[in-house]
Amino acid sequence: MGGPNLEVFKFAVYLFVPIVSLVYFGDPAWYHTHVAPYRDKLFPPIEKTVRNIPFEQHRVREELERIKNERLQKREAREREESNSK
């Protein structure tokens, strides 16, 4: 078994590794250089996100009908393109 010096070393590692990682990765400069450029690639733009969700039943049904129609139109357009390319 290790002696007290080993225990002091392990305690120092357990204590300082999280602190150093928080200081390093929590730096705003690191965030702006490594995280911010990928935000646009990973998440949709604010304009494309839904901000007003309908709560009334008839509005929810209207929204679902609109979404179904959009999907149907996209599917028909895709099928037309596939039939034209063959």
PDB file with one MODEL, atoms N, CA, C and O in Angstrom:
MODEL        1
ATOM      1  N   MET A   1       0.836  -1.187   0.000  1.00  0.00           N
ATOM      2  CA  MET A   1       0.000   0.000   0.000  1.00  0.00           C
ATOM      3  C   MET A   1       0.875   1.243   0.000  1.00  0.00           C
ATOM      4  O   MET A   1       2.020   1.235   0.454  1.00  0.00           O
ATOM      5  N   GLY A   2       0.287   2.313  -0.530  1.00  0.00           N
ATOM      6  CA  GLY A   2       1.007   3.573  -0.572  1.00  0.00           C
ATOM      7  C   GLY A   2       0.958   4.272   0.774  1.00  0.00           C
ATOM      8  O   GLY A   2       0.089   4.016   1.608  1.00  0.00           O
ATOM      9  N   GLY A   3       1.902   5.143   0.950  1.00  0.00           N
ATOM     10  CA  GLY A   3       1.967   5.872   2.204  1.00  0.00           C
ATOM     11  C   GLY A   3       1.186   7.168   2.148  1.00  0.00           C
ATOM     12  O   GLY A   3       0.384   7.383   1.239  1.00  0.00           O
ATOM     13  N   PRO A   4       1.421   8.023   3.117  1.00  0.00           N
ATOM     14  CA  PRO A   4       0.701   9.292   3.173  1.00  0.00           C
ATOM     15  C   PRO A   4       1.021  10.219   2.000  1.00  0.00           C
ATOM     16  O   PRO A   4       0.186  11.034   1.609  1.00  0.00           O
ATOM     17  N   ASN A   5       2.220  10.099   1.441  1.00  0.00           N
ATOM     18  CA  ASN A   5       2.560  10.950   0.292  1.00  0.00           C
ATOM     19  C   ASN A   5       1.672  10.633  -0.916  1.00  0.00           C
ATOM     20  O   ASN A   5       1.276  11.531  -1.659  1.00  0.00           O
ATOM     21  N   LEU A   6       1.366   9.353  -1.101  1.00  0.00           N
ATOM     22  CA  LEU A   6       0.484   8.958  -2.193  1.00  0.00           C
ATOM     23  C   LEU A   6      -0.916   9.516  -1.979  1.00  0.00           C
ATOM     24  O   LEU A   6      -1.555   9.984  -2.922  1.00  0.00           O
ATOM     25  N   GLU A   7      -1.388   9.466  -0.742  1.00  0.00           N
ATOM     26  CA  GLU A   7      -2.715   9.993  -0.445  1.00  0.00           C
ATOM     27  C   GLU A   7      -2.774  11.503  -0.663  1.00  0.00           C
ATOM     28  O   GLU A   7      -3.782  12.014  -1.150  1.00  0.00           O
ATOM     29  N   VAL A   8      -1.730  12.209  -0.316  1.00  0.00           N
ATOM     30  CA  VAL A   8      -1.686  13.660  -0.538  1.00  0.00           C
ATOM     31  C   VAL A   8      -1.673  13.950  -2.034  1.00  0.00           C
ATOM     32  O   VAL A   8      -2.339  14.881  -2.488  1.00  0.00           O
ATOM     33  N   PHE A   9      -0.929  13.171  -2.799  1.00  0.00           N
ATOM     34  CA  PHE A   9      -0.889  13.357  -4.247  1.00  0.00           C
ATOM     35  C   PHE A   9      -2.257  13.083  -4.864  1.00  0.00           C
ATOM     36  O   PHE A   9      -2.720  13.853  -5.706  1.00  0.00           O
ATOM     37  N   LYS A  10      -2.909  11.994  -4.455  1.00  0.00           N
ATOM     38  CA  LYS A  10      -4.231  11.679  -4.988  1.00  0.00           C
ATOM     39  C   LYS A  10      -5.239  12.766  -4.634  1.00  0.00           C
ATOM     40  O   LYS A  10      -6.077  13.132  -5.457  1.00  0.00           O
ATOM     41  N   PHE A  11      -5.157  13.277  -3.415  1.00  0.00           N
ATOM     42  CA  PHE A  11      -6.057  14.350  -3.005  1.00  0.00           C
ATOM     43  C   PHE A  11      -5.828  15.591  -3.854  1.00  0.00           C
ATOM     44  O   PHE A  11      -6.787  16.247  -4.261  1.00  0.00           O
ATOM     45  N   ALA A  12      -4.572  15.920  -4.126  1.00  0.00           N
ATOM     46  CA  ALA A  12      -4.261  17.093  -4.949  1.00  0.00           C
ATOM     47  C   ALA A  12      -4.791  16.906  -6.367  1.00  0.00           C
ATOM     48  O   ALA A  12      -5.330  17.843  -6.956  1.00  0.00           O
ATOM     49  N   VAL A  13      -4.643  15.718  -6.912  1.00  0.00           N
ATOM     50  CA  VAL A  13      -5.147  15.455  -8.260  1.00  0.00           C
ATOM     51  C   VAL A  13      -6.665  15.549  -8.280  1.00  0.00           C
ATOM     52  O   VAL A  13      -7.233  16.188  -9.166  1.00  0.00           O
ATOM     53  N   TYR A  14      -7.325  14.922  -7.317  1.00  0.00           N
ATOM     54  CA  TYR A  14      -8.788  14.954  -7.261  1.00  0.00           C
ATOM     55  C   TYR A  14      -9.315  16.366  -7.067  1.00  0.00           C
ATOM     56  O   TYR A  14     -10.401  16.698  -7.542  1.00  0.00           O
ATOM     57  N   LEU A  15      -8.556  17.189  -6.378  1.00  0.00           N
ATOM     58  CA  LEU A  15      -8.999  18.548  -6.100  1.00  0.00           C
ATOM     59  C   LEU A  15      -8.728  19.486  -7.273  1.00  0.00           C
ATOM     60  O   LEU A  15      -9.592  20.286  -7.632  1.00  0.00           O
ATOM     61  N   PHE A  16      -7.547  19.402  -7.872  1.00  0.00           N
ATOM     62  CA  PHE A  16      -7.150  20.402  -8.857  1.00  0.00           C
ATOM     63  C   PHE A  16      -7.557  20.079 -10.293  1.00  0.00           C
ATOM     64  O   PHE A  16      -7.679  21.002 -11.098  1.00  0.00           O
ATOM     65  N   VAL A  17      -7.769  18.836 -10.645  1.00  0.00           N
ATOM     66  CA  VAL A  17      -8.184  18.514 -12.013  1.00  0.00           C
ATOM     67  C   VAL A  17      -9.531  19.143 -12.340  1.00  0.00           C
ATOM     68  O   VAL A  17      -9.645  19.776 -13.390  1.00  0.00           O
ATOM     69  N   PRO A  18     -10.558  19.008 -11.507  1.00  0.00           N
ATOM     70  CA  PRO A  18     -11.822  19.687 -11.842  1.00  0.00           C
ATOM     71  C   PRO A  18     -11.707  21.206 -11.832  1.00  0.00           C
ATOM     72  O   PRO A  18     -12.309  21.878 -12.670  1.00  0.00           O
ATOM     73  N   ILE A  19     -10.946  21.747 -10.900  1.00  0.00           N
ATOM     74  CA  ILE A  19     -10.806  23.207 -10.829  1.00  0.00           C
ATOM     75  C   ILE A  19     -10.103  23.732 -12.067  1.00  0.00           C
ATOM     76  O   ILE A  19     -10.539  24.723 -12.653  1.00  0.00           O
ATOM     77  N   VAL A  20      -9.025  23.085 -12.472  1.00  0.00           N
ATOM     78  CA  VAL A  20      -8.282  23.529 -13.653  1.00  0.00           C
ATOM     79  C   VAL A  20      -9.140  23.376 -14.907  1.00  0.00           C
ATOM     80  O   VAL A  20      -9.117  24.247 -15.776  1.00  0.00           O
ATOM     81  N   SER A  21      -9.892  22.286 -15.013  1.00  0.00           N
ATOM     82  CA  SER A  21     -10.736  22.121 -16.201  1.00  0.00           C
ATOM     83  C   SER A  21     -11.842  23.172 -16.239  1.00  0.00           C
ATOM     84  O   SER A  21     -12.175  23.664 -17.317  1.00  0.00           O
ATOM     85  N   LEU A  22     -12.419  23.528 -15.093  1.00  0.00           N
ATOM     86  CA  LEU A  22     -13.433  24.580 -15.070  1.00  0.00           C
ATOM     87  C   LEU A  22     -12.846  25.931 -15.452  1.00  0.00           C
ATOM     88  O   LEU A  22     -13.479  26.706 -16.169  1.00  0.00           O
ATOM     89  N   VAL A  23     -11.653  26.211 -14.982  1.00  0.00           N
ATOM     90  CA  VAL A  23     -11.018  27.483 -15.331  1.00  0.00           C
ATOM     91  C   VAL A  23     -10.684  27.520 -16.816  1.00  0.00           C
ATOM     92  O   VAL A  23     -10.882  28.543 -17.470  1.00  0.00           O
ATOM     93  N   TYR A  24     -10.179  26.411 -17.355  1.00  0.00           N
ATOM     94  CA  TYR A  24      -9.782  26.384 -18.760  1.00  0.00           C
ATOM     95  C   TYR A  24     -10.991  26.433 -19.689  1.00  0.00           C
ATOM     96  O   TYR A  24     -11.049  27.269 -20.591  1.00  0.00           O
ATOM     97  N   PHE A  25     -11.958  25.538 -19.471  1.00  0.00           N
ATOM     98  CA  PHE A  25     -13.105  25.463 -20.371  1.00  0.00           C
ATOM     99  C   PHE A  25     -14.153  26.525 -20.085  1.00  0.00           C
ATOM    100  O   PHE A  25     -15.012  26.774 -20.931  1.00  0.00           O
ATOM    101  N   GLY A  26     -14.111  27.153 -18.932  1.00  0.00           N
ATOM    102  CA  GLY A  26     -15.059  28.202 -18.603  1.00  0.00           C
ATOM    103  C   GLY A  26     -14.625  29.575 -19.066  1.00  0.00           C
ATOM    104  O   GLY A  26     -15.342  30.554 -18.855  1.00  0.00           O
ATOM    105  N   ASP A  27     -13.475  29.664 -19.687  1.00  0.00           N
ATOM    106  CA  ASP A  27     -12.959  30.947 -20.167  1.00  0.00           C
ATOM    107  C   ASP A  27     -13.791  31.417 -21.359  1.00  0.00           C
ATOM    108  O   ASP A  27     -13.997  30.644 -22.295  1.00  0.00           O
ATOM    109  N   PRO A  28     -14.271  32.655 -21.352  1.00  0.00           N
ATOM    110  CA  PRO A  28     -15.078  33.140 -22.482  1.00  0.00           C
ATOM    111  C   PRO A  28     -14.330  33.120 -23.816  1.00  0.00           C
ATOM    112  O   PRO A  28     -14.942  32.886 -24.858  1.00  0.00           O
ATOM    113  N   ALA A  29     -13.042  33.359 -23.798  1.00  0.00           N
ATOM    114  CA  ALA A  29     -12.278  33.335 -25.049  1.00  0.00           C
ATOM    115  C   ALA A  29     -12.278  31.928 -25.644  1.00  0.00           C
ATOM    116  O   ALA A  29     -12.411  31.773 -26.858  1.00  0.00           O
ATOM    117  N   TRP A  30     -12.132  30.904 -24.804  1.00  0.00           N
ATOM    118  CA  TRP A  30     -12.162  29.528 -25.292  1.00  0.00           C
ATOM    119  C   TRP A  30     -13.530  29.208 -25.877  1.00  0.00           C
ATOM    120  O   TRP A  30     -13.624  28.547 -26.911  1.00  0.00           O
ATOM    121  N   TYR A  31     -14.588  29.671 -25.224  1.00  0.00           N
ATOM    122  CA  TYR A  31     -15.948  29.435 -25.709  1.00  0.00           C
ATOM    123  C   TYR A  31     -16.148  30.070 -27.078  1.00  0.00           C
ATOM    124  O   TYR A  31     -16.699  29.438 -27.979  1.00  0.00           O
ATOM    125  N   HIS A  32     -15.710  31.307 -27.240  1.00  0.00           N
ATOM    126  CA  HIS A  32     -15.925  32.011 -28.506  1.00  0.00           C
ATOM    127  C   HIS A  32     -15.102  31.418 -29.648  1.00  0.00           C
ATOM    128  O   HIS A  32     -15.513  31.502 -30.805  1.00  0.00           O
ATOM    129  N   THR A  33     -13.965  30.828 -29.350  1.00  0.00           N
ATOM    130  CA  THR A  33     -13.150  30.261 -30.426  1.00  0.00           C
ATOM    131  C   THR A  33     -13.510  28.812 -30.750  1.00  0.00           C
ATOM    132  O   THR A  33     -13.346  28.392 -31.895  1.00  0.00           O
ATOM    133  N   HIS A  34     -13.996  28.034 -29.777  1.00  0.00           N
ATOM    134  CA  HIS A  34     -14.232  26.614 -30.008  1.00  0.00           C
ATOM    135  C   HIS A  34     -15.697  26.206 -30.055  1.00  0.00           C
ATOM    136  O   HIS A  34     -16.028  25.218 -30.711  1.00  0.00           O
ATOM    137  N   VAL A  35     -16.573  26.922 -29.392  1.00  0.00           N
ATOM    138  CA  VAL A  35     -17.976  26.515 -29.322  1.00  0.00           C
ATOM    139  C   VAL A  35     -18.856  27.358 -30.236  1.00  0.00           C
ATOM    140  O   VAL A  35     -19.685  26.816 -30.967  1.00  0.00           O
ATOM    141  N   ALA A  36     -18.689  28.652 -30.202  1.00  0.00           N
ATOM    142  CA  ALA A  36     -19.565  29.556 -30.957  1.00  0.00           C
ATOM    143  C   ALA A  36     -19.564  29.288 -32.463  1.00  0.00           C
ATOM    144  O   ALA A  36     -20.627  29.386 -33.075  1.00  0.00           O
ATOM    145  N   PRO A  37     -18.434  28.956 -33.096  1.00  0.00           N
ATOM    146  CA  PRO A  37     -18.495  28.692 -34.541  1.00  0.00           C
ATOM    147  C   PRO A  37     -19.367  27.487 -34.906  1.00  0.00           C
ATOM    148  O   PRO A  37     -19.937  27.455 -35.997  1.00  0.00           O
ATOM    149  N   TYR A  38     -19.479  26.514 -34.032  1.00  0.00           N
ATOM    150  CA  TYR A  38     -20.267  25.320 -34.330  1.00  0.00           C
ATOM    151  C   TYR A  38     -21.734  25.468 -33.966  1.00  0.00           C
ATOM    152  O   TYR A  38     -22.552  24.628 -34.342  1.00  0.00           O
ATOM    153  N   ARG A  39     -22.079  26.522 -33.241  1.00  0.00           N
ATOM    154  CA  ARG A  39     -23.468  26.728 -32.840  1.00  0.00           C
ATOM    155  C   ARG A  39     -24.361  26.863 -34.065  1.00  0.00           C
ATOM    156  O   ARG A  39     -25.464  26.317 -34.086  1.00  0.00           O
ATOM    157  N   ASP A  40     -23.905  27.578 -35.078  1.00  0.00           N
ATOM    158  CA  ASP A  40     -24.711  27.759 -36.289  1.00  0.00           C
ATOM    159  C   ASP A  40     -24.858  26.460 -37.075  1.00  0.00           C
ATOM    160  O   ASP A  40     -25.865  26.257 -37.753  1.00  0.00           O
ATOM    161  N   LYS A  41     -23.864  25.583 -36.990  1.00  0.00           N
ATOM    162  CA  LYS A  41     -23.940  24.318 -37.709  1.00  0.00           C
ATOM    163  C   LYS A  41     -24.848  23.316 -37.002  1.00  0.00           C
ATOM    164  O   LYS A  41     -25.515  22.515 -37.657  1.00  0.00           O
ATOM    165  N   LEU A  42     -24.876  23.356 -35.678  1.00  0.00           N
ATOM    166  CA  LEU A  42     -25.619  22.356 -34.917  1.00  0.00           C
ATOM    167  C   LEU A  42     -27.076  22.719 -34.680  1.00  0.00           C
ATOM    168  O   LEU A  42     -27.933  21.836 -34.646  1.00  0.00           O
ATOM    169  N   PHE A  43     -27.369  23.999 -34.517  1.00  0.00           N
ATOM    170  CA  PHE A  43     -28.721  24.421 -34.170  1.00  0.00           C
ATOM    171  C   PHE A  43     -29.313  25.254 -35.292  1.00  0.00           C
ATOM    172  O   PHE A  43     -28.587  25.965 -35.987  1.00  0.00           O
ATOM    173  N   PRO A  44     -30.622  25.175 -35.475  1.00  0.00           N
ATOM    174  CA  PRO A  44     -31.251  25.982 -36.530  1.00  0.00           C
ATOM    175  C   PRO A  44     -31.235  27.458 -36.159  1.00  0.00           C
ATOM    176  O   PRO A  44     -31.158  27.799 -34.979  1.00  0.00           O
ATOM    177  N   PRO A  45     -31.308  28.332 -37.152  1.00  0.00           N
ATOM    178  CA  PRO A  45     -31.333  29.761 -36.836  1.00  0.00           C
ATOM    179  C   PRO A  45     -32.601  30.130 -36.068  1.00  0.00           C
ATOM    180  O   PRO A  45     -33.607  29.423 -36.126  1.00  0.00           O
ATOM    181  N   ILE A  46     -32.534  31.225 -35.363  1.00  0.00           N
ATOM    182  CA  ILE A  46     -33.645  31.671 -34.521  1.00  0.00           C
ATOM    183  C   ILE A  46     -34.902  31.885 -35.361  1.00  0.00           C
ATOM    184  O   ILE A  46     -36.009  31.624 -34.890  1.00  0.00           O
ATOM    185  N   GLU A  47     -34.745  32.355 -36.596  1.00  0.00           N
ATOM    186  CA  GLU A  47     -35.900  32.635 -37.444  1.00  0.00           C
ATOM    187  C   GLU A  47     -36.682  31.364 -37.775  1.00  0.00           C
ATOM    188  O   GLU A  47     -37.889  31.425 -38.011  1.00  0.00           O
ATOM    189  N   LYS A  48     -36.004  30.213 -37.794  1.00  0.00           N
ATOM    190  CA  LYS A  48     -36.672  28.968 -38.171  1.00  0.00           C
ATOM    191  C   LYS A  48     -37.261  28.219 -36.979  1.00  0.00           C
ATOM    192  O   LYS A  48     -37.953  27.218 -37.164  1.00  0.00           O
ATOM    193  N   THR A  49     -36.998  28.683 -35.769  1.00  0.00           N
ATOM    194  CA  THR A  49     -37.545  28.005 -34.604  1.00  0.00           C
ATOM    195  C   THR A  49     -38.968  28.477 -34.336  1.00  0.00           C
ATOM    196  O   THR A  49     -39.348  29.591 -34.696  1.00  0.00           O
ATOM    197  N   VAL A  50     -39.731  27.624 -33.710  1.00  0.00           N
ATOM    198  CA  VAL A  50     -41.124  27.949 -33.396  1.00  0.00           C
ATOM    199  C   VAL A  50     -41.151  28.693 -32.067  1.00  0.00           C
ATOM    200  O   VAL A  50     -40.695  28.183 -31.044  1.00  0.00           O
ATOM    201  N   ARG A  51     -41.684  29.886 -32.099  1.00  0.00           N
ATOM    202  CA  ARG A  51     -41.740  30.682 -30.878  1.00  0.00           C
ATOM    203  C   ARG A  51     -43.149  30.831 -30.343  1.00  0.00           C
ATOM    204  O   ARG A  51     -43.330  31.112 -29.158  1.00  0.00           O
ATOM    205  N   ASN A  52     -44.139  30.650 -31.178  1.00  0.00           N
ATOM    206  CA  ASN A  52     -45.517  30.786 -30.712  1.00  0.00           C
ATOM    207  C   ASN A  52     -46.245  29.464 -30.946  1.00  0.00           C
ATOM    208  O   ASN A  52     -46.744  29.196 -32.040  1.00  0.00           O
ATOM    209  N   ILE A  53     -46.293  28.660 -29.916  1.00  0.00           N
ATOM    210  CA  ILE A  53     -46.932  27.356 -29.992  1.00  0.00           C
ATOM    211  C   ILE A  53     -48.418  27.535 -29.701  1.00  0.00           C
ATOM    212  O   ILE A  53     -48.778  28.166 -28.708  1.00  0.00           O
ATOM    213  N   PRO A  54     -49.280  26.995 -30.545  1.00  0.00           N
ATOM    214  CA  PRO A  54     -50.722  27.146 -30.290  1.00  0.00           C
ATOM    215  C   PRO A  54     -51.163  26.266 -29.118  1.00  0.00           C
ATOM    216  O   PRO A  54     -50.699  25.139 -28.951  1.00  0.00           O
ATOM    217  N   PHE A  55     -52.076  26.819 -28.315  1.00  0.00           N
ATOM    218  CA  PHE A  55     -52.585  26.078 -27.166  1.00  0.00           C
ATOM    219  C   PHE A  55     -54.054  25.691 -27.332  1.00  0.00           C
ATOM    220  O   PHE A  55     -54.513  24.732 -26.712  1.00  0.00           O
ATOM    221  N   GLU A  56     -54.793  26.427 -28.159  1.00  0.00           N
ATOM    222  CA  GLU A  56     -56.198  26.094 -28.372  1.00  0.00           C
ATOM    223  C   GLU A  56     -56.292  24.898 -29.319  1.00  0.00           C
ATOM    224  O   GLU A  56     -55.463  24.729 -30.214  1.00  0.00           O
ATOM    225  N   GLN A  57     -57.301  24.088 -29.109  1.00  0.00           N
ATOM    226  CA  GLN A  57     -57.410  22.846 -29.865  1.00  0.00           C
ATOM    227  C   GLN A  57     -57.590  23.103 -31.356  1.00  0.00           C
ATOM    228  O   GLN A  57     -56.988  22.403 -32.170  1.00  0.00           O
ATOM    229  N   HIS A  58     -58.391  24.074 -31.733  1.00  0.00           N
ATOM    230  CA  HIS A  58     -58.615  24.301 -33.162  1.00  0.00           C
ATOM    231  C   HIS A  58     -57.359  24.849 -33.828  1.00  0.00           C
ATOM    232  O   HIS A  58     -57.110  24.564 -34.999  1.00  0.00           O
ATOM    233  N   ARG A  59     -56.570  25.625 -33.107  1.00  0.00           N
ATOM    234  CA  ARG A  59     -55.311  26.117 -33.696  1.00  0.00           C
ATOM    235  C   ARG A  59     -54.279  24.999 -33.823  1.00  0.00           C
ATOM    236  O   ARG A  59     -53.508  24.963 -34.782  1.00  0.00           O
ATOM    237  N   VAL A  60     -54.270  24.099 -32.862  1.00  0.00           N
ATOM    238  CA  VAL A  60     -53.362  22.951 -32.957  1.00  0.00           C
ATOM    239  C   VAL A  60     -53.729  22.100 -34.166  1.00  0.00           C
ATOM    240  O   VAL A  60     -52.852  21.655 -34.907  1.00  0.00           O
ATOM    241  N   ARG A  61     -55.021  21.877 -34.366  1.00  0.00           N
ATOM    242  CA  ARG A  61     -55.463  21.094 -35.528  1.00  0.00           C
ATOM    243  C   ARG A  61     -55.109  21.802 -36.835  1.00  0.00           C
ATOM    244  O   ARG A  61     -54.698  21.155 -37.798  1.00  0.00           O
ATOM    245  N   GLU A  62     -55.266  23.128 -36.874  1.00  0.00           N
ATOM    246  CA  GLU A  62     -54.891  23.886 -38.076  1.00  0.00           C
ATOM    247  C   GLU A  62     -53.398  23.755 -38.353  1.00  0.00           C
ATOM    248  O   GLU A  62     -52.984  23.587 -39.500  1.00  0.00           O
ATOM    249  N   GLU A  63     -52.596  23.833 -37.302  1.00  0.00           N
ATOM    250  CA  GLU A  63     -51.143  23.717 -37.470  1.00  0.00           C
ATOM    251  C   GLU A  63     -50.766  22.317 -37.950  1.00  0.00           C
ATOM    252  O   GLU A  63     -49.910  22.172 -38.824  1.00  0.00           O
ATOM    253  N   LEU A  64     -51.389  21.298 -37.395  1.00  0.00           N
ATOM    254  CA  LEU A  64     -51.122  19.934 -37.851  1.00  0.00           C
ATOM    255  C   LEU A  64     -51.532  19.747 -39.305  1.00  0.00           C
ATOM    256  O   LEU A  64     -50.830  19.086 -40.071  1.00  0.00           O
ATOM    257  N   GLU A  65     -52.651  20.320 -39.683  1.00  0.00           N
ATOM    258  CA  GLU A  65     -53.098  20.234 -41.078  1.00  0.00           C
ATOM    259  C   GLU A  65     -52.106  20.933 -42.010  1.00  0.00           C
ATOM    260  O   GLU A  65     -51.818  20.443 -43.102  1.00  0.00           O
ATOM    261  N   ARG A  66     -51.589  22.075 -41.571  1.00  0.00           N
ATOM    262  CA  ARG A  66     -50.608  22.805 -42.376  1.00  0.00           C
ATOM    263  C   ARG A  66     -49.333  21.975 -42.546  1.00  0.00           C
ATOM    264  O   ARG A  66     -48.779  21.896 -43.642  1.00  0.00           O
ATOM    265  N   ILE A  67     -48.878  21.363 -41.464  1.00  0.00           N
ATOM    266  CA  ILE A  67     -47.663  20.543 -41.527  1.00  0.00           C
ATOM    267  C   ILE A  67     -47.878  19.337 -42.438  1.00  0.00           C
ATOM    268  O   ILE A  67     -46.998  18.993 -43.226  1.00  0.00           O
ATOM    269  N   LYS A  68     -49.038  18.696 -42.335  1.00  0.00           N
ATOM    270  CA  LYS A  68     -49.332  17.552 -43.204  1.00  0.00           C
ATOM    271  C   LYS A  68     -49.355  17.965 -44.669  1.00  0.00           C
ATOM    272  O   LYS A  68     -48.846  17.241 -45.526  1.00  0.00           O
ATOM    273  N   ASN A  69     -49.943  19.125 -44.963  1.00  0.00           N
ATOM    274  CA  ASN A  69     -49.978  19.604 -46.347  1.00  0.00           C
ATOM    275  C   ASN A  69     -48.578  19.893 -46.872  1.00  0.00           C
ATOM    276  O   ASN A  69     -48.268  19.579 -48.021  1.00  0.00           O
ATOM    277  N   GLU A  70     -47.727  20.494 -46.031  1.00  0.00           N
ATOM    278  CA  GLU A  70     -46.349  20.761 -46.459  1.00  0.00           C
ATOM    279  C   GLU A  70     -45.622  19.456 -46.766  1.00  0.00           C
ATOM    280  O   GLU A  70     -44.929  19.353 -47.778  1.00  0.00           O
ATOM    281  N   ARG A  71     -45.776  18.466 -45.903  1.00  0.00           N
ATOM    282  CA  ARG A  71     -45.123  17.173 -46.138  1.00  0.00           C
ATOM    283  C   ARG A  71     -45.636  16.513 -47.411  1.00  0.00           C
ATOM    284  O   ARG A  71     -44.870  15.938 -48.184  1.00  0.00           O
ATOM    285  N   LEU A  72     -46.937  16.606 -47.612  1.00  0.00           N
ATOM    286  CA  LEU A  72     -47.528  16.020 -48.810  1.00  0.00           C
ATOM    287  C   LEU A  72     -46.997  16.701 -50.068  1.00  0.00           C
ATOM    288  O   LEU A  72     -46.678  16.026 -51.047  1.00  0.00           O
ATOM    289  N   GLN A  73     -46.899  18.014 -50.054  1.00  0.00           N
ATOM    290  CA  GLN A  73     -46.372  18.747 -51.204  1.00  0.00           C
ATOM    291  C   GLN A  73     -44.916  18.387 -51.460  1.00  0.00           C
ATOM    292  O   GLN A  73     -44.511  18.213 -52.610  1.00  0.00           O
ATOM    293  N   LYS A  74     -44.123  18.273 -50.390  1.00  0.00           N
ATOM    294  CA  LYS A  74     -42.720  17.892 -50.558  1.00  0.00           C
ATOM    295  C   LYS A  74     -42.605  16.487 -51.141  1.00  0.00           C
ATOM    296  O   LYS A  74     -41.778  16.240 -52.019  1.00  0.00           O
ATOM    297  N   ARG A  75     -43.440  15.564 -50.650  1.00  0.00           N
ATOM    298  CA  ARG A  75     -43.401  14.198 -51.152  1.00  0.00           C
ATOM    299  C   ARG A  75     -43.794  14.147 -52.619  1.00  0.00           C
ATOM    300  O   ARG A  75     -43.156  13.449 -53.408  1.00  0.00           O
ATOM    301  N   GLU A  76     -44.847  14.886 -52.997  1.00  0.00           N
ATOM    302  CA  GLU A  76     -45.272  14.911 -54.395  1.00  0.00           C
ATOM    303  C   GLU A  76     -44.194  15.513 -55.288  1.00  0.00           C
ATOM    304  O   GLU A  76     -43.956  15.021 -56.391  1.00  0.00           O
ATOM    305  N   ALA A  77     -43.544  16.573 -54.821  1.00  0.00           N
ATOM    306  CA  ALA A  77     -42.470  17.183 -55.612  1.00  0.00           C
ATOM    307  C   ALA A  77     -41.310  16.207 -55.774  1.00  0.00           C
ATOM    308  O   ALA A  77     -40.729  16.104 -56.855  1.00  0.00           O
ATOM    309  N   ARG A  78     -40.972  15.490 -54.700  1.00  0.00           N
ATOM    310  CA  ARG A  78     -39.883  14.524 -54.772  1.00  0.00           C
ATOM    311  C   ARG A  78     -40.233  13.386 -55.725  1.00  0.00           C
ATOM    312  O   ARG A  78     -39.380  12.930 -56.487  1.00  0.00           O
ATOM    313  N   GLU A  79     -41.481  12.925 -55.685  1.00  0.00           N
ATOM    314  CA  GLU A  79     -41.898  11.855 -56.590  1.00  0.00           C
ATOM    315  C   GLU A  79     -41.899  12.317 -58.038  1.00  0.00           C
ATOM    316  O   GLU A  79     -41.542  11.555 -58.937  1.00  0.00           O
ATOM    317  N   ARG A  80     -42.301  13.569 -58.269  1.00  0.00           N
ATOM    318  CA  ARG A  80     -42.259  14.108 -59.634  1.00  0.00           C
ATOM    319  C   ARG A  80     -40.826  14.184 -60.143  1.00  0.00           C
ATOM    320  O   ARG A  80     -40.555  13.849 -61.296  1.00  0.00           O
ATOM    321  N   GLU A  81     -39.901  14.627 -59.281  1.00  0.00           N
ATOM    322  CA  GLU A  81     -38.495  14.701 -59.688  1.00  0.00           C
ATOM    323  C   GLU A  81     -37.946  13.311 -59.994  1.00  0.00           C
ATOM    324  O   GLU A  81     -37.205  13.129 -60.960  1.00  0.00           O
ATOM    325  N   GLU A  82     -38.311  12.334 -59.168  1.00  0.00           N
ATOM    326  CA  GLU A  82     -37.826  10.975 -59.401  1.00  0.00           C
ATOM    327  C   GLU A  82     -38.396  10.396 -60.690  1.00  0.00           C
ATOM    328  O   GLU A  82     -37.697   9.699 -61.424  1.00  0.00           O
ATOM    329  N   SER A  83     -39.660  10.684 -60.963  1.00  0.00           N
ATOM    330  CA  SER A  83     -40.258  10.146 -62.187  1.00  0.00           C
ATOM    331  C   SER A  83     -39.703  10.855 -63.424  1.00  0.00           C
ATOM    332  O   SER A  83     -39.594  10.246 -64.488  1.00  0.00           O
ATOM    333  N   ASN A  84     -39.355  12.130 -63.293  1.00  0.00           N
ATOM    334  CA  ASN A  84     -38.762  12.856 -64.421  1.00  0.00           C
ATOM    335  C   ASN A  84     -37.333  12.408 -64.685  1.00  0.00           C
ATOM    336  O   ASN A  84     -36.887  12.423 -65.833  1.00  0.00           O
ATOM    337  N   SER A  85     -36.612  12.012 -63.654  1.00  0.00           N
ATOM    338  CA  SER A  85     -35.217  11.619 -63.844  1.00  0.00           C
ATOM    339  C   SER A  85     -35.089  10.206 -64.402  1.00  0.00           C
ATOM    340  O   SER A  85     -34.030   9.845 -64.915  1.00  0.00           O
ATOM    341  N   LYS A  86     -36.140   9.404 -64.312  1.00  0.00           N
ATOM    342  CA  LYS A  86     -36.059   8.013 -64.800  1.00  0.00           C
ATOM    343  C   LYS A  86     -36.355   7.900 -66.240  1.00  0.00           C
ATOM    344  O   LYS A  86     -36.327   6.800 -66.792  1.00  0.00           O
TER     345      LYS A  86
ENDMDL
END
